[in-house]
Amino acid sequence: MATTTKKDLIERVAQDTALPRTDVRRAVQSFLDHVIDELARGNRLEFRDFGVFEIRARAGRVAQNPKTLERVAVPPRKSVRFKVGRLMQQSLEDGQVVARVGASTDSDE
């Protein structure tokens, strides 16, 4: 399984849209910053057919170090939960790539 980075995605979007990479990079970073800001405010983000991001509160608990068997208090914390949307779930199950808006269907190569 390969890893795709933010840089890779920026390059693909720039190619698909014929926009300058610097503009795409700014737009992608701005989008990610806004997602983080909204989650930090405790808001739920819903992207139809893609998925939902929401904050979940995890209760504090007592854990145990498996090596020393010492009990350790784990404080409560918040975590981000992502629930997969319908279109993404279908793509994962079918193994098909979703058609992109603005992507050309002609093969110029």
C-alpha positions in Angstrom: 0.0 0.0 0.0 1.4 3.3 -1.1 1.3 6.6 0.9 -0.1 9.7 -0.8 1.1 13.0 0.7 -0.5 16.4 0.7 2.1 17.4 -1.9 0.9 14.6 -4.2 -2.7 15.6 -3.9 -1.9 19.3 -4.6 0.0 18.2 -7.7 -2.9 16.1 -8.9 -5.5 18.9 -8.3 -3.2 21.4 -10.1 -3.1 19.0 -13.1 -6.8 18.3 -13.1 -7.8 22.0 -12.8 -4.9 23.6 -14.7 -4.5 26.0 -11.8 -1.1 27.1 -10.5 0.3 24.8 -7.8 0.8 27.7 -5.5 -2.9 28.6 -5.7 -3.9 25.0 -5.1 -1.5 24.7 -2.2 -3.0 27.8 -0.6 -6.6 26.5 -1.1 -5.8 23.1 0.2 -4.0 24.4 3.3 -6.8 26.9 3.9 -9.4 24.1 3.7 -7.4 22.0 6.2 -6.9 24.9 8.6 -10.7 25.6 8.6 -11.4 21.9 9.3 -9.0 22.0 12.3 -10.6 25.3 13.5 -14.1 24.0 13.3 -13.2 20.8 15.1 -11.4 22.8 17.8 -14.6 24.7 18.3 -16.4 21.4 18.9 -18.3 21.6 15.6 -19.3 18.6 13.5 -18.2 18.7 9.8 -20.4 16.9 7.3 -19.4 16.5 3.7 -22.2 14.8 1.8 -21.2 11.4 0.3 -17.6 11.8 1.7 -18.1 11.5 5.4 -18.5 13.2 8.8 -15.8 14.5 11.2 -16.8 14.9 14.8 -15.2 15.3 18.2 -15.7 12.5 20.8 -14.9 12.9 24.4 -13.0 10.0 25.9 -13.4 9.4 29.6 -10.5 9.2 31.9 -9.5 5.7 33.0 -6.9 3.7 34.9 -4.6 1.7 32.6 -1.8 -0.7 33.5 1.8 -0.7 32.2 2.1 -4.3 30.9 5.8 -4.4 31.6 5.8 -3.2 35.3 2.1 -3.9 36.0 2.0 -0.4 37.5 -1.4 1.3 37.4 -1.4 4.7 35.5 -4.1 7.3 35.4 -5.0 8.3 31.9 -6.7 11.7 31.8 -9.9 12.4 29.7 -9.3 13.7 26.3 -10.9 14.5 23.0 -10.4 12.6 19.8 -11.7 13.0 16.2 -14.0 10.4 14.8 -14.5 10.0 11.1 -17.6 8.2 9.7 -17.3 7.2 6.1 -20.0 8.6 3.7 -22.1 6.7 1.2 -20.1 7.4 -2.0 -16.8 6.7 -0.3 -18.0 3.5 1.1 -19.3 2.3 -2.3 -15.9 3.2 -3.9 -14.0 1.3 -1.2 -16.3 -1.8 -1.6 -16.3 -1.7 -5.4 -12.7 -0.7 -5.8 -13.7 1.9 -8.3 -12.2 5.4 -8.7 -14.8 8.1 -8.4 -15.2 10.3 -11.4 -13.8 13.8 -10.7 -15.5 17.0 -11.6 -13.7 18.7 -14.5 -11.5 15.6 -15.3 -11.2 15.1 -19.0 -12.4 11.8 -20.4 -10.3 12.1 -23.6 -6.9 10.4 -23.6 -4.4 12.9 -25.0 -1.3 10.7 -24.3 
